[in-house]
């Protein structure tokens, strides 16, 4: 389960970066 939560964290992290990139653009 630890890896699952870690994958979710990385997914949220990437999603935030993508959102910021869209706003910045």
PDB file with SEQRES, HELIX, SHEET and CRYST1 records, atoms N, CA, C and O in Angstrom:
SEQRES   1 A   25  UNK UNK UNK UNK UNK UNK UNK UNK UNK UNK UNK UNK UNK          
SEQRES   2 A   25  UNK UNK UNK UNK UNK UNK UNK UNK UNK UNK UNK UNK              
HELIX    1 AA1 UNK A    2  UNK A   24  1                                  23    
CRYST1    1.000    1.000    1.000  90.00  90.00  90.00 P 1           1          
ATOM      1  N   UNK A   1       0.840  -1.207   0.000  1.00  0.00           N  
ATOM      2  CA  UNK A   1       0.000   0.000   0.000  1.00  0.00           C  
ATOM      3  C   UNK A   1       0.876   1.259   0.000  1.00  0.00           C  
ATOM      4  O   UNK A   1       0.471   2.310  -0.495  1.00  0.00           O  
ATOM      5  N   UNK A   2       2.066   1.133   0.557  1.00  0.00           N  
ATOM      6  CA  UNK A   2       2.946   2.303   0.622  1.00  0.00           C  
ATOM      7  C   UNK A   2       3.241   2.813  -0.792  1.00  0.00           C  
ATOM      8  O   UNK A   2       3.199   4.016  -1.050  1.00  0.00           O  
ATOM      9  N   UNK A   3       3.539   1.886  -1.700  1.00  0.00           N  
ATOM     10  CA  UNK A   3       3.854   2.297  -3.068  1.00  0.00           C  
ATOM     11  C   UNK A   3       2.621   2.935  -3.715  1.00  0.00           C  
ATOM     12  O   UNK A   3       2.743   3.854  -4.525  1.00  0.00           O  
ATOM     13  N   UNK A   4       1.440   2.441  -3.352  1.00  0.00           N  
ATOM     14  CA  UNK A   4       0.213   2.989  -3.938  1.00  0.00           C  
ATOM     15  C   UNK A   4       0.051   4.450  -3.527  1.00  0.00           C  
ATOM     16  O   UNK A   4      -0.227   5.310  -4.363  1.00  0.00           O  
ATOM     17  N   UNK A   5       0.222   4.721  -2.255  1.00  0.00           N  
ATOM     18  CA  UNK A   5       0.082   6.104  -1.780  1.00  0.00           C  
ATOM     19  C   UNK A   5       1.166   6.971  -2.413  1.00  0.00           C  
ATOM     20  O   UNK A   5       0.926   8.134  -2.738  1.00  0.00           O  
ATOM     21  N   UNK A   6       2.348   6.406  -2.587  1.00  0.00           N  
ATOM     22  CA  UNK A   6       3.437   7.179  -3.198  1.00  0.00           C  
ATOM     23  C   UNK A   6       3.080   7.501  -4.651  1.00  0.00           C  
ATOM     24  O   UNK A   6       3.322   8.613  -5.118  1.00  0.00           O  
ATOM     25  N   UNK A   7       2.503   6.527  -5.366  1.00  0.00           N  
ATOM     26  CA  UNK A   7       2.112   6.782  -6.751  1.00  0.00           C  
ATOM     27  C   UNK A   7       1.061   7.886  -6.787  1.00  0.00           C  
ATOM     28  O   UNK A   7       1.076   8.754  -7.659  1.00  0.00           O  
ATOM     29  N   UNK A   8       0.144   7.831  -5.811  1.00  0.00           N  
ATOM     30  CA  UNK A   8      -0.902   8.859  -5.792  1.00  0.00           C  
ATOM     31  C   UNK A   8      -0.288  10.236  -5.538  1.00  0.00           C  
ATOM     32  O   UNK A   8      -0.680  11.225  -6.157  1.00  0.00           O  
ATOM     33  N   UNK A   9       0.670  10.285  -4.631  1.00  0.00           N  
ATOM     34  CA  UNK A   9       1.318  11.575  -4.340  1.00  0.00           C  
ATOM     35  C   UNK A   9       2.000  12.117  -5.593  1.00  0.00           C  
ATOM     36  O   UNK A   9       1.882  13.299  -5.915  1.00  0.00           O  
ATOM     37  N   UNK A  10       2.710  11.241  -6.289  1.00  0.00           N  
ATOM     38  CA  UNK A  10       3.415  11.688  -7.498  1.00  0.00           C  
ATOM     39  C   UNK A  10       2.397  12.135  -8.550  1.00  0.00           C  
ATOM     40  O   UNK A  10       2.639  13.092  -9.285  1.00  0.00           O  
ATOM     41  N   UNK A  11       1.251  11.435  -8.618  1.00  0.00           N  
ATOM     42  CA  UNK A  11       0.214  11.810  -9.587  1.00  0.00           C  
ATOM     43  C   UNK A  11      -0.314  13.205  -9.273  1.00  0.00           C  
ATOM     44  O   UNK A  11      -0.461  14.040 -10.165  1.00  0.00           O  
ATOM     45  N   UNK A  12      -0.596  13.448  -7.992  1.00  0.00           N  
ATOM     46  CA  UNK A  12      -1.096  14.769  -7.584  1.00  0.00           C  
ATOM     47  C   UNK A  12      -0.037  15.827  -7.862  1.00  0.00           C  
ATOM     48  O   UNK A  12      -0.354  16.930  -8.306  1.00  0.00           O  
ATOM     49  N   UNK A  13       1.227  15.484  -7.597  1.00  0.00           N  
ATOM     50  CA  UNK A  13       2.323  16.433  -7.827  1.00  0.00           C  
ATOM     51  C   UNK A  13       2.401  16.809  -9.310  1.00  0.00           C  
ATOM     52  O   UNK A  13       2.519  17.984  -9.658  1.00  0.00           O  
ATOM     53  N   UNK A  14       2.334  15.801 -10.166  1.00  0.00           N  
ATOM     54  CA  UNK A  14       2.402  16.055 -11.613  1.00  0.00           C  
ATOM     55  C   UNK A  14       1.180  16.857 -12.058  1.00  0.00           C  
ATOM     56  O   UNK A  14       1.285  17.750 -12.898  1.00  0.00           O  
ATOM     57  N   UNK A  15       0.027  16.529 -11.489  1.00  0.00           N  
ATOM     58  CA  UNK A  15      -1.202  17.242 -11.859  1.00  0.00           C  
ATOM     59  C   UNK A  15      -1.068  18.721 -11.504  1.00  0.00           C  
ATOM     60  O   UNK A  15      -1.481  19.590 -12.271  1.00  0.00           O  
ATOM     61  N   UNK A  16      -0.489  19.001 -10.339  1.00  0.00           N  
ATOM     62  CA  UNK A  16      -0.309  20.397  -9.921  1.00  0.00           C  
ATOM     63  C   UNK A  16       0.644  21.106 -10.875  1.00  0.00           C  
ATOM     64  O   UNK A  16       0.401  22.248 -11.264  1.00  0.00           O  
ATOM     65  N   UNK A  17       1.722  20.434 -11.251  1.00  0.00           N  
ATOM     66  CA  UNK A  17       2.679  21.054 -12.171  1.00  0.00           C  
ATOM     67  C   UNK A  17       1.990  21.356 -13.500  1.00  0.00           C  
ATOM     68  O   UNK A  17       2.183  22.427 -14.074  1.00  0.00           O  
ATOM     69  N   UNK A  18       1.193  20.418 -13.982  1.00  0.00           N  
ATOM     70  CA  UNK A  18       0.494  20.609 -15.256  1.00  0.00           C  
ATOM     71  C   UNK A  18      -0.469  21.788 -15.140  1.00  0.00           C  
ATOM     72  O   UNK A  18      -0.583  22.602 -16.057  1.00  0.00           O  
ATOM     73  N   UNK A  19      -1.157  21.869 -14.006  1.00  0.00           N  
ATOM     74  CA  UNK A  19      -2.108  22.975 -13.825  1.00  0.00           C  
ATOM     75  C   UNK A  19      -1.364  24.305 -13.828  1.00  0.00           C  
ATOM     76  O   UNK A  19      -1.806  25.263 -14.462  1.00  0.00           O  
ATOM     77  N   UNK A  20      -0.247  24.365 -13.129  1.00  0.00           N  
ATOM     78  CA  UNK A  20       0.536  25.601 -13.085  1.00  0.00           C  
ATOM     79  C   UNK A  20       1.049  25.943 -14.486  1.00  0.00           C  
ATOM     80  O   UNK A  20       1.048  27.107 -14.886  1.00  0.00           O  
ATOM     81  N   UNK A  21       1.480  24.932 -15.219  1.00  0.00           N  
ATOM     82  CA  UNK A  21       2.003  25.161 -16.566  1.00  0.00           C  
ATOM     83  C   UNK A  21       0.903  25.756 -17.444  1.00  0.00           C  
ATOM     84  O   UNK A  21       1.159  26.673 -18.225  1.00  0.00           O  
ATOM     85  N   UNK A  22      -0.313  25.240 -17.320  1.00  0.00           N  
ATOM     86  CA  UNK A  22      -1.419  25.759 -18.133  1.00  0.00           C  
ATOM     87  C   UNK A  22      -1.696  27.215 -17.773  1.00  0.00           C  
ATOM     88  O   UNK A  22      -1.902  28.051 -18.653  1.00  0.00           O  
ATOM     89  N   UNK A  23      -1.700  27.511 -16.487  1.00  0.00           N  
ATOM     90  CA  UNK A  23      -1.962  28.895 -16.064  1.00  0.00           C  
ATOM     91  C   UNK A  23      -0.835  29.811 -16.548  1.00  0.00           C  
ATOM     92  O   UNK A  23      -1.083  30.913 -17.036  1.00  0.00           O  
ATOM     93  N   UNK A  24       0.400  29.339 -16.407  1.00  0.00           N  
ATOM     94  CA  UNK A  24       1.547  30.159 -16.798  1.00  0.00           C  
ATOM     95  C   UNK A  24       1.501  30.451 -18.292  1.00  0.00           C  
ATOM     96  O   UNK A  24       1.837  31.553 -18.726  1.00  0.00           O  
ATOM     97  N   UNK A  25       1.087  29.472 -19.069  1.00  0.00           N  
ATOM     98  CA  UNK A  25       1.011  29.636 -20.507  1.00  0.00           C  
ATOM     99  C   UNK A  25      -0.209  30.501 -20.836  1.00  0.00           C  
ATOM    100  O   UNK A  25      -0.474  30.774 -22.007  1.00  0.00           O  
TER     101      UNK A  25                                                      
END                                                                             
